[in-house]
Amino acid sequence: MRYGYWLPMFGGWLRNVEDEGMEASWDYVSRLARRSEEIGFDLTLLAELNLNDIKGMEAPSLDAWSTAAALAAVTKRLELMVAVRPTFHEPALLAKQAANIDRISGGRLSLNVVSSWWATEAKKYGIGFDTHDARYDRTAEWLQVVKGMWTQPEFSFEGRFYQVDGGILEPKPLQRPHPTLYAGGESPAGRAVIAEHCDAWLTHGDPPDLILPKVADMAARRRDLGLPPLRFGAAGYVVVRSTDAEVRREVERITDVRQNARGFANYQDWVQNTKMDRAVSLKDYSVSNRGLRSGLMGTPDEVADRIRSFEEIGLDLLLLQFSPQHEEMERFAEEVMPLVGTSAPRLGATG
């Protein structure tokens, strides 16, 4: 299993806890990233939102791409998975930017391609907002342009959303054939685009028995296209404690949901503009990305067993959230990682 984590771009993951002791600042995230690779984490995900959907729109949030470029220069082995939304970035220009960051990092950049869900944010930044399935039509073209610019000496494309006439991108990314493309989506439109154009499929938190049929579906789609196998990952929120009573107390603390929290309207926007295959509860709202559903809560042995169950259904990456991030990541690395085993080679790494 590879261990990834969400970089706290928004100051935390709990909508009912105002101050989690993990400020949205370069000082905090840079220290966290450097320490994380020392203690065994393989990857960090830099989410891309211009407004803070967890602590409230007026709260600070870091820019994903400038933060990624800075981290590329101060880390040594950590994979930098940067979320990118096609509606906010012209693909040929993004391909150029990403190739440069890949070289700065020594070949450690990857993309998490996200079809935008937050209509309010788009409006506030003057960005068009497509309907759900149209967003995936756009994403399919966007991915073709990015990969074409990365891999071809001269690239042209004529599509509904994008046109490129003889595009040239030099220097190319270090990674061959190109940096890893991750994406998550549970609708039929999303799954179809990911199966055809990406390298790995990610899902929000869910238990292994619910993720298994999704993995089987995506693997079958990939086989039908005659393409190499996808790799799979899932999100999860971690609570590690010595006793069951301590675990219960912590879960109660983080799920004390208040519907008047500043991020509640943003949560409703997310539910309305995505097509999740399960109802989302207020308890899910308290922790972002359905993290509690993964069941990574318990004693070190119990959490390690749960991780093995994810491995057994074909996952090789967990994108974890912790609060407070630094302290709980240290606990996880010391108490859980040694019980599970060593990590696998990073997808997309050059030899």
N, C-alpha and C positions, 0 to 999 in steps of 0.2 A: 504494500500500500504506500502511495505517496501522500504526504501530508501538506495540504495547502491551507491558507487562511485568508480571510477577508481583511485587507488593510483598513483600519478605522478612518476612512476618509470623512466620515460624518460625526465623529466623536462618540461612536458606540452603536449598539444594536438593539437597545431596549427602549421602547417608546414610552414606558412609564417611569423611567429613571432618568432624571434630567442630567445629572453629572455622574458619568461612569468612571471618571478619573483617567480618561484617554482622549485628550483634547485633539481637535482637528487642526494639527499644526505640523510643519515640516520637522521640527525638532523631535516630536513624539514619534512620527511614523518612520523617520530615518533611523532613530535609535532602535525601534522595534524591528525593522527589517534586518539591520545588521546583526542584532542578537538572535533573531529567528533562524538564520542560516547557521549560526554557531551551535544551536541546540537541536538541529535535525530537521527543521521544516524545509520543504522542497520548493515551495511556490507561494506567491502572494497574489491575490486578485485585487486590482485597483478598480473599484466600481466608478462608473462615469455618470455623475449627475451634477448639474450646475446649481441646483437647489438641494436643500437638505430634507429628504423625505422622511427621516426618522425623528429628528429633534425639532422639526418645524422649518418652514421655508426660510425664515429669517435667520436661522442658525448657520454657523460657518460650515462650509464643505470645501474640500480640496479639489483642485483640478487634476484629473487623472493623468493627462499626457505630459504635462510639465513635471509632475511628481515622478512619473515613470522614468523620464530622461535623467532626472537627478539621482534616483535610486540606482539606475544602471551604472552610474559612475562611482557609487560608494558601496556596492555589494559585489560579491565575488562568485557565488554559485546559485543564488536564488532565481528561479524562473519568475519573470514579471509578466503576469497575465493581465493585460489592460482591457477593460471593457470598452467597446466602441459601438456607437449607434449610427447606422448608415445615414439617418436623416440629418445628423449634425456634422457629417464629414464627407466631403467629396472624395470618392474612392482613390483616384490617382494621386491626389495630394496626400491622403492618409497613408497610402502605400509608401510614398517617399519618406514621410516622417517616421513611419514604423521601421523602415529599412535602416534609417540612420540610428535609431535607438537600439535596434538589434546589434548593430556594429559597436556602438558604445559599450553595450553589455557583454560583448564577446559571444553573442549568439544565444541570449537568454530571454528574448521577447516572445510572447505569444499574445493572441487576441481572443477575447471573449465577445463574440458578435451578438449584440442585443437589439432586437427589434423594439423600438421605443414604446413605452406604455403610458408615460406621464403627459397627458394632454396639457395640463396647466403649465408645466415647465416649458413645453414647446412654445406655447403662446407667449409666455413672459420673455422668451429669448428670440421671438420672431421667426420661429422655425415651423414649417408646415407639418401637419400631423395626419398621416394616412390612416385609413381604416385598417382593421386587423390584418386581413388577408393581403391587402395592397402593401402593407409594410413588409410582408415576406416576399412578395414579388420584387419589391425594391431591393431587399436584402440579397436575393438570388443574383440580381444584376451586379450589385455592389461587390459581392464576393468574386464574381468572374473578373471584374476589372482589377481588383486588388491582386488576385493571383496572377493575372496576365501581366501586370506591371512588374511583379516580383520575378517572374520566370522567363519572360520573352525579351529578346533584344529590342524589339519594336512592337508595340501593341496597339491595335485598333479595335474599337467596339462600337456598335450601333444598337442601342436598346431603347426601351420606353422611357427609362429614367435617366440613363447616362449615355454619353457619347464621348469617345476618345479617338483622336485621329493621329496615329503614329506616335504614341506615347513612348518616351525613353526614360528609364530609371536606372541610374548608376550612382554609386555602387549598389549592387544587389544586396539583399540581406545575407548574412553569413550562413544561416541555416538553409539546408537543401532538402527537398526542393523549395521550401519556404517555411516561415514560422508557423507553428501550430495554430490552427483555427478551431476554437471551441465555440459552442453555442448551446443554448438551452431553449426548449420549446416543447409544449405538450399537445398543441393543436395539430390536426392533420396537415395543415399548411406549413407549420413550423417544422414538423418532423420530416416532411418531404424535402424542404430546402436543406436542412442540416445533413440528411443522409446523402444528398447529392454533392454538396459543396464543402463540407467541413471535415475535420479530422477526429473530433471528439464531441460527445453529447453530454450535457450536464443537466441535472435536475435539481429542483428545490428539495427541501427535506421531506422524506417519507421513509417508512420502514422498508426493510429489504423485500418483504413479500409483495409490496405494492410496486416497487421499482423493477422487480424481475420481469414482469410482462412487458414493461416499456423497453427494457434492454433487449429483450427477445424481438420485439417489433422493430427496433432500430437496426439490430443486427440483420434481420431478414430483409429490410429495405436495402441495406448496403449490399448484401449478397445479390439481390435482384438486379442491382445496378452494375454488378461486376467490378466493384471497387474494393480496395483493401479494407480490412475490418476497422470499425470505429473503436475508440477507447471511451470509457465511461467514468463519470464522476458525479458526486452528489454533495449538497450542502448539509451542514449540521451544526447545531449549537451544543457545546460541550459543558457538562457539569460533572466534575470529578470530586468526590468527597469520600471520607473514610467509612462513613456509616450511612445506612438508608435514611435515618432521621435527618442527618445533615443535608442529604440530597433533597429531601422533601421540603425542608425549610428554604433552600436556595430556589427551588422551582416555584414555590409560593411567592417568594420575593419578586422574582422577575416576571411573574404572570399576574400580578395585581393590576389588572387592566382598568384604565380610566379612559372612557370614550372621549373625554374632553381634552386629552393630551394633544399637543400641538401637531403631531404627525398623523392624527386620525383621518383628517380629510384627504391627505395624500394616500393613505392606505385604501380608502374607498375608491380613489381614482385608479389605483393599481388593480383592484378587483374588477372594476368596470371595464377596463381596457385590456385585460388579458383573458385568455380562454383556458383557465385551469380545469383539470379533469376531476377535481374534488372541491366540495364546498370549503370555504376558508372561514375559520371561526375567529371570535375575538381573542381567544387564547393564542391562536396563530399570530394575530396582529401584534401581540406584546413583544414577540421576538421576530426579527425580520427573516424573510426567505423560508418560512415554515420550518425553521431550524429545530424546534423541539420534536417534530414528528420523526426525526431520524433515530431518536431513542438513545442518544449518546450521553446518558445520564446514569450515574451509579458509582460504585467503587471502581478502582483501577482495573480489577479483573473483569468486572461486568462490562465496562466500556471497551476493553480489549476484545472480549468475546463478541461484542456487537460489531466492532470493526472487522473481525474475521468473517462475520456473516455477510457483510457487504462485499468482501473479497470473493466469497463463495458464489455470489450472483454475477460476478464479472466486473465489479468496480475496481479501479486502481488509483482513484484520487478522491480524497475528501476535502472539501472546502469548508473549513471550520470557523466558527465564531466563538469568542470568549469574552467574558466581562468580569473584572477588568482584564483587558487583553494581555498585557505583559505578564502579570502575575499568574494568570490561569494557563497561559501557554507554557510557562516554566514548569508548572505542576504537571501538565499533560506530557511534556517531554521527559520529565523525570520519572513519572509514575506509570504512564500508559505505553508510550512508544517501545520501551524495552520488552514489554510483554507480548507485543504483536510481531516484531521482527524488523528487518531492515527494509528500506524503501527500494522501489524498482527504478531502473534507469528512466530519465526524463524523456518524454515524447518530444521528438524534434531535435534532440541534441546531436551535434556533429561528432564524429569519431576522431 
